[in-house]
Amino acid sequence: MKDKKILITGARGFVGKNLTATLLQKGYTNLYLFDREDSLETLDKYCADCDFVFHLAGVNRPQSTSEFYEGNTDFSAKLLETLKKHNNSCGVIVSS
C-alpha cells in the first residue's frame, strides 16, 4: 500500500500539510502535492498516474458566490473530469 501514488489537492493548506506530514511519517513516499499555484497541466499529469486522491482543495472563506463556485464546485468537477479523461477510476476522498 505504501507504494501507491497519492494525489493530495489543497496540499499547502492546513489539512493538506498535516496529512502530507502524517503520510510521510508513515512511510508513504509517492505523494503528488497539488495546490492553487500549480498548473492544470500538473493536475493532468498527476491524475493520469495517481492511485488515490485526497481532495482537500477549496475556498474556505469566499468573498463572493462566484469565488465559492470557482474554487469549490468548478475545481472539483475539473478534478473528476481529468481523472475520467485518463480512465482513472481510483478512489477519491472529498473533504469540506
N, C-alpha and C positions, 0 to 999 in steps of 0.2 A: 504493500500500500504506500510506503514512503517514497517509492519511485514514481508515483503518479504526478502528473503535471497539473498543478493547481493554479487557476486564474483567480486573482483577487481584484475586483473593481473597487474603487474607493480606497486603494491601498495606503494612501498617505493621510487618511482621516483617522480619527481616534480609534474606532473599532478595527479598521484595517491594519493600522500599525501594531496594535496589540495582538491581533490574530496572526499577523506575519511573525512577530517575535515568538509567539507560542508554538507555531508550526516549526520554525527553525529550531527552537529548543527541543522539540520532539523528534528532530532528525529529518524533517521534510526539507529537501533542497531544491526541488524543481518548482519554484514559485514564479509565476508571471504576475508582476505587480503593475496594475494599470490605474491611472488617476487622470483627472481632468486635463492636466498638462500634456498628456500623451496623445499621439495622433490616432485617427481612426485606422490608419494603416497598421499601427502597432496592435490595436484591438483585433484587426482582421488576422494578423499573424498568430496572435495568442489563441483566438477562437478556433483556428484551423488545427491547433496542436494540443489543446488542453484536454484533460481527462475529467475535470471537475471545476465548477465555478462557485465561488462565494461572491455574490453580487451585493456589495455594500455601498456602492456609489449612489449619490443622490444629493439634492439640495436640501439642507437642513432647515434653514430659515429664509425662504424666498422673499424677495422684495415685491414680487408680483405673481399673479396667476400664471402668466406665460413663462416666467422663470421656473416655477414649480413643474409645469408640464415638460419643459425642455430638459430640465435636469433630472427628472424622475421618470415620468411616463415615456417620453421620447427616447431617452437613453436606454431604458430597459427594453423597449421594442427594438432598438438598434442592436443591442447585445444579442437578443434572441434571433433576430433576422440573420446576423452574422454567423452564429452557430449553425443555423439552419442551412445557410449558403454552403457551408463546409460539410453538411450532413453529419454534424457532430451532435449526437443525442446524449451527451454527458449530463450528469446531474447538476442542477443549479439550485443553490440555496439563496433566497432573497431575504434581505433584512430591511426593515424600515424603522 
